[in-house]
Amino acid sequence: MACASFSKLNAPWSPPIDQHSSAKRLVSSSSTRLVSVPTRAVTYLHDLSKPSSQALAYLSSYSTCKRIGIAGASYLCSPAQKRNLVGKTFCTVGVSKYGENVAEYQSHSHATEDKVGVLLLNLGGPETLHDVQPFLFNLFADPDIIRLPRLFRFLQWPLAKLISVLRAPKSKEGYASIGGGSPLRKITNEQAHALKMALEAKNLPVNVYVGMRYWYPFTEEAVQQIKRDRITRLVVLPLYPQFSISTTGSSIRVLERIFREDAYLSRMPVSIIRSWYQREGYIKSMADLIQKELEKFSNPEEVMIFFSAHGVPVSYVENAGDPYKDQMEECIYLIMQNLKDRGVGNDHTLAYQSRVGPVQWLKPYTDEVLVELGQKGVKSLLAVPVRCMTCY
């Protein structure tokens, strides 16, 4: 599990987002049976509180130091780290501080006053059909979703308006088919509650907050509540297993701006969990879900496991150093290895979807792969979303 400071995330990358469209709509052949694996995985959040977690080390440092009276529990960075980074500290154990003067913060830090918060970051989604078009506008107005050359950045909002208006009718049909809106907020709130209960069971009392990038409750709202609650130490957990410029990166950029402009927040120690796709609990949870769904087929061994991930422009990977593609492929490898260890040897494939505009996106494309699989005679398909904890 990778942890980093705000400053570390800003170079050389910028950030992402995802709207996970269902592969079900792309299969028209009645002879192909398609099952989609649910990815709510609320129980997986419990794994993030295992003692092996760096985030837990951060949280438990607060609890331990409170018991033995060490002021601040803020000496986890070496003197060399503090000396070489002015206002930005990246600690090897995953505790990151952001502020103008770390030493000054430490002089005002007292363990007995520490109040720990955990901020869950997610995409957000329209809760009603009326919300769809403004939600899409927020999405495409993000320069980390649609990157325009500097000379044309003034077109960001007009372009976002055009795309959102054109896409809204089709998107409304999709949301209407699942009840008239995205259940993402409800599910994320359930995950937040599950995490809070799991940490409290380990004697780690925390406040858990939910911040969405493109819809309510926005990240800015969550941060304001964090301030009102006088949180003094914060763990940031994006609900995207793999890091990408357009998802975790975009959300962290928003946090960076808010923290930089606020005197109270700029002095707060922050730990950011950048990615967790390789965590044993996550891999096992995904393998469990896949194995469970395979057993529903009459001939489980004949089922093609179809991993469906959000795409990103190729330029993000090749020019901006986005690790998303490598992390996604490693994630799939780890899941399949876990399944093979159980004796599950099904064929599998990975494809990318949700491309926008005339630029080249990661391949192979989901719609094209599905057609190819049909032509090859694949009769049974298990669709497995692997982009975020909850994909709506």
C-alpha atoms as one frame of an Amber mdcrd trajectory, in Angstrom:
protein
   0.000   0.000   0.000   1.579   3.229  -1.135   1.389   6.389   0.930   2.541
   9.820  -0.148   2.346  13.529   0.544   0.413  16.065  -1.514   3.605  17.355
  -3.105   4.697  13.857  -4.072   1.496  13.270  -6.034   1.907  16.431  -8.017
   5.051  15.515  -9.892   5.001  14.619 -12.657   1.393  13.479 -12.679  -1.961
  15.179 -12.652  -5.277  13.227 -11.684  -8.375  10.835 -12.873 -11.981   9.719
 -12.643 -14.207   6.941 -13.612 -17.714   6.340 -14.750 -18.023   2.576 -14.993
 -20.389   1.602 -17.822 -21.736  -1.927 -17.757 -20.403  -4.506 -20.189 -23.883
  -6.001 -20.193 -25.097  -3.390 -22.675 -22.403  -4.453 -25.131 -23.500  -8.062
 -25.439 -26.317  -8.567 -27.887 -25.970 -12.292 -28.555 -28.658 -14.227 -26.698
 -26.435 -17.301 -26.827 -23.863 -15.742 -24.525 -24.511 -15.850 -20.821 -23.076
 -12.835 -19.020 -22.811 -12.424 -15.268 -21.382  -9.310 -13.663 -19.485  -9.614
 -10.396 -20.685  -7.104  -7.781 -17.844  -4.975  -6.424 -19.315  -3.304  -3.362
 -16.965  -5.296  -1.125 -17.867  -3.352   1.997 -16.282  -6.036   4.122 -12.931
  -5.552   2.417 -12.530  -2.214   4.157 -11.977  -4.151   7.349  -8.704  -5.391
   5.863  -7.348  -1.869   5.676  -7.253  -1.806   9.449  -4.951  -4.829   9.801
  -1.772  -4.218  11.809   0.316  -4.635   8.648  -1.249  -1.530   7.143   0.886
   1.613   7.048  -2.240   3.631   7.599  -2.882   1.696  10.788   0.656   2.463
  11.904  -0.207   6.103  11.451  -3.423   5.795  13.396  -1.953   3.623  16.115
   0.932   6.018  16.638  -1.682   8.447  17.894  -3.151   5.840  20.260   0.239
   4.632  21.571   1.690   8.067  22.115  -1.427   9.149  23.910  -0.954   6.278
  26.356   2.720   6.924  27.066   2.618  10.690  26.824   4.843  11.376  23.795
   3.948  14.822  22.494   2.570  14.756  19.007   3.762  11.359  17.746   5.215
  13.395  14.916   8.843  12.254  14.855   8.425   9.603  12.165  10.518  11.473
   9.598  14.295  11.561   9.726  16.108  14.888  10.242  17.449  14.571   6.703
  13.907  14.360   5.336  12.876  17.461   7.252  15.984  19.330   6.156  15.672
  18.509   2.461  11.987  19.247   2.014  10.770  22.708   2.903   7.100  22.679
   3.789   6.616  19.195   2.359   7.626  16.008   4.129   7.491  12.483   2.736
   8.097   9.872   5.423   9.244   6.367   4.696   6.633   4.839   6.973   3.826
   6.567   5.119   3.069   9.504   7.407   3.101  12.659   5.348   2.953  16.217
   6.592   1.898  19.173   4.544   2.474  22.680   5.813   4.709  25.722   5.714
   6.707  24.762   8.769   6.738  21.192  10.037   8.868  22.028  13.057   6.455
  24.746  14.067   3.569  22.340  13.757   5.283  19.850  16.009   5.805  22.474
  18.660   2.048  22.992  18.778   1.144  19.308  18.636   0.019  17.441  21.742
  -1.018  13.795  21.678  -3.695  14.325  24.304  -5.430  16.728  21.920  -5.146
  14.592  18.784  -8.369  13.801  16.995  -7.984  11.445  14.042 -10.074  11.486
  10.893 -10.259   9.233   7.834 -11.418  10.756   4.548 -12.788   8.373   1.898
 -12.582   9.797  -1.617 -14.810   8.637  -4.438 -16.118   9.690  -7.828 -19.674
  10.638  -6.934 -22.732  10.055  -9.057 -26.097  11.601  -9.944 -28.760  10.670
  -7.421 -31.657  11.578  -9.736 -32.069  11.789 -13.504 -32.159  15.571 -13.157
 -28.618  15.430 -11.751 -27.129  13.575 -14.722 -26.238  16.502 -16.986 -24.680
  18.721 -14.273 -22.786  15.710 -12.950 -21.376  15.048 -16.418 -20.435  18.700
 -16.727 -18.460  18.530 -13.473 -16.743  15.397 -14.737 -15.651  16.737 -18.113
 -14.784  20.193 -16.774 -11.959  18.537 -14.840  -8.711  19.173 -16.762  -7.459
  15.821 -15.544 -10.255  14.099 -17.454  -9.976  16.106 -20.651  -6.517  17.610
 -21.000  -6.414  20.498 -23.413  -3.236  22.208 -24.643  -2.472  25.374 -22.707
  -3.493  27.536 -25.657  -6.997  26.029 -25.675  -7.726  25.700 -21.959 -10.244
  28.504 -22.152 -12.435  25.986 -23.992 -12.550  23.568 -21.019 -15.945  24.655
 -19.707 -17.666  25.190 -23.090 -16.429  21.759 -24.193 -17.617  20.184 -20.939
 -21.019  21.782 -21.449 -21.274  20.431 -24.984 -20.210  16.894 -24.069 -22.489
  16.754 -21.026 -25.501  17.889 -23.028 -24.811  15.371 -25.797 -24.164  12.478
 -23.418 -26.917  13.157 -20.902 -29.780  11.389 -22.779 -27.894   8.093 -23.100
 -26.553   8.320 -19.553 -30.073   8.952 -18.228 -31.211   5.735 -19.869 -28.498
   3.850 -18.035 -29.310   5.385 -14.663 -33.038   4.873 -15.254 -32.351   1.166
 -15.724 -30.842   0.931 -12.211 -33.552   2.845 -10.391 -33.203   6.438 -11.557
 -29.862   7.366 -10.043 -26.509   6.216  -8.762 -26.405   4.270  -5.485 -22.767
   5.303  -5.023 -23.388   7.731  -2.169 -25.390   5.202  -0.184 -22.834   2.446
  -0.715 -19.885   4.685   0.131 -21.616   5.775   3.329 -22.036   2.102   4.221
 -18.345   1.536   3.594 -17.480   4.512   5.803 -19.599   3.103   8.613 -18.048
  -0.365   8.236 -14.542   1.104   8.398 -15.375   3.182  11.463 -16.732   0.125
  13.275 -13.703  -1.978  12.309 -11.238   0.619  13.581 -13.156   1.198  16.796
 -13.083  -2.544  17.415  -9.288  -2.201  17.367  -9.445   0.619  19.901  -8.806
   3.250  17.235 -11.621   5.794  17.557 -11.815   7.904  14.401 -14.240  10.105
  12.518 -14.819   8.850   8.958 -15.821  11.279   6.213 -16.918  10.863   2.596
 -15.840  13.292  -0.120 -16.967  12.974  -3.744 -15.106  14.525  -6.657 -18.001
  15.344  -9.004 -21.197  15.293  -6.952 -22.531  15.670  -3.442 -21.128  15.498
  -0.863 -18.225  17.237  -2.572 -14.706  16.919  -1.190 -14.855  20.580  -0.158
 -17.899  19.855   2.026 -16.164  16.938   3.719 -13.102  19.069   4.441 -15.210
  21.797   5.990 -16.778  19.217   8.312 -13.285  17.984   9.192 -12.427  21.546
  10.218 -15.603  21.945  12.243 -14.824  18.715  14.074 -11.310  20.032  14.827
  -9.580  16.975  13.403  -5.826  17.171  13.993  -4.538  14.124  12.048  -5.956
  12.814   8.793  -5.701   9.614   6.738  -6.883   9.964   3.132  -8.147   6.761
   1.498  -9.209   7.032  -2.178 -11.582   4.197  -3.050  -9.703   3.457  -6.264
  -7.432   0.401  -5.868  -5.073   1.540  -8.643  -3.617   5.042  -8.868  -4.380
   7.135 -11.920  -3.982  10.775 -12.803  -7.690  10.993 -13.551  -9.028   9.486
 -10.303  -6.879   9.516  -7.173  -4.647  12.213  -8.652  -7.554  14.519  -9.435
  -9.038  14.117  -5.963  -5.694  14.756  -4.276  -5.164  17.867  -6.377  -8.398
  19.280  -4.961  -7.270  18.475  -1.423  -3.884  20.042  -2.046  -5.476  23.308
  -3.112  -7.844  23.396  -0.140  -5.111  22.602   2.381  -2.654  25.062   0.875
  -5.132  27.935   1.187  -6.221  27.235   4.769  -4.021  28.072   7.773  -5.505
  25.350  10.005  -5.429  22.591   7.402  -1.951  23.435   6.131  -0.530  22.483
   9.552  -2.313  19.137   9.754  -0.360  15.846   9.377  -1.845  13.898   6.477
  -1.267  10.314   5.333  -2.410   9.487   1.792  -2.930   5.902   0.677  -2.224
   6.265  -3.033  -2.998   2.686  -4.093  -3.896  -0.657  -2.548  -4.614  -2.947
  -5.514  -1.972  -5.440  -4.333  -3.325  -5.775  -0.791  -3.939  -9.389   0.170
  -7.430  -8.658   1.477  -8.521  -6.978  -1.745  -7.084  -9.717  -3.968  -8.700
 -12.435  -1.867 -12.032 -10.592  -1.821 -12.056 -10.295  -5.622 -11.075 -13.949
  -6.042 -13.823 -14.978  -3.605 -16.440 -13.056  -5.599 -15.284 -14.511  -8.905
 -15.221 -18.072  -7.600 -18.688 -17.645  -6.111 -20.128 -16.375  -9.402 -18.408
 -19.083 -11.454 -20.194 -21.721  -9.416 -23.532 -20.403 -10.716 -22.720 -21.551
 -14.258 -23.617 -25.054 -15.404 -20.075 -25.495 -16.777 -17.883 -23.161 -14.680
 -14.643 -24.296 -16.318 -15.839 -23.005 -19.712 -16.544 -19.466 -18.525 -14.350
 -16.631 -19.785 -13.441 -14.214 -16.978 -13.741 -10.748 -18.502 -12.028  -7.998
 -16.510 -13.468  -4.618 -17.405 -11.509  -1.492 -16.470 -11.893   2.197 -17.197
  -9.593   3.440 -19.865  -7.291   6.448 -19.773  -5.649   8.234 -22.701  -2.422
   6.579 -23.808  -0.671   9.928 -23.375  -1.306   9.758 -19.618   0.760   6.600
 -19.438   3.431   7.353 -22.024   3.934  11.078 -21.461   2.754  11.805 -17.921
   4.002   8.650 -16.215   0.596   7.438 -15.047   1.151   3.989 -13.420  -2.477
   2.962 -13.965  -1.919   0.463 -16.789   0.936  -1.331 -15.016  -0.962  -1.454
 -11.729  -4.101  -2.734 -13.431  -2.232  -5.542 -15.183  -0.450  -6.497 -11.975
  -3.778  -6.493 -10.148  -5.321  -8.900 -12.676  -2.249 -11.129 -12.456  -2.508
 -11.319  -8.664  -6.223 -12.123  -8.774  -5.717 -14.889 -11.320  -2.786 -16.319
  -9.340  -5.005 -16.460  -6.270  -7.658 -18.292  -8.278  -5.098 -20.737  -9.728
  -3.935 -21.538  -6.213  -7.524 -22.668  -5.583  -7.584 -24.814  -8.707  -9.534
 -22.319 -10.835  -7.839 -22.194 -14.238 -10.345 -20.326 -16.423  -9.213 -18.233
 -19.346  -9.375 -14.488 -18.782  -8.964 -11.220 -20.615  -8.711  -7.518 -19.756
 -10.271  -4.690 -21.743 -10.772  -0.940 -21.264 -13.850   1.219 -21.751 -15.248
   4.766 -21.329 -13.163   6.603 -23.913 -13.901  10.216 -24.832 -12.773  12.329
 -27.776 -10.516  11.631 -30.762  -7.365  10.727 -28.788  -5.926   7.226 -28.426
  -7.038   5.404 -25.253  -5.745   2.239 -23.645  -6.511  -0.881 -25.643  -8.024
  -3.354 -26.164 -11.441  -1.672 -26.127 -14.262  -3.432 -24.301 -16.813  -3.277
 -27.121 -14.353  -4.662 -29.674 -13.164  -7.486 -27.417 -16.725  -8.585 -26.691
 -17.416  -8.890 -30.422 -14.189 -10.863 -30.903 -15.069 -13.244 -28.074 -18.456
 -13.885 -29.648 -16.819 -14.607 -32.989 -14.484 -17.066 -31.270 -17.480 -18.958
 -29.916 -17.307 -17.945 -26.268 -20.692 -18.839 -24.801 -20.300 -17.891 -21.141
 -18.795 -14.696 -19.809 -18.215 -13.440 -16.278 -17.767  -9.646 -16.256 -15.576
  -8.346 -13.432 -15.254  -4.559 -12.905 -11.804  -3.821 -11.448 -11.540  -0.038
 -11.387 -13.043   1.113  -8.105 -14.712  -0.208  -4.952 -18.138   0.769  -6.263
 -18.699   1.321  -9.988 -21.844   3.214 -10.918
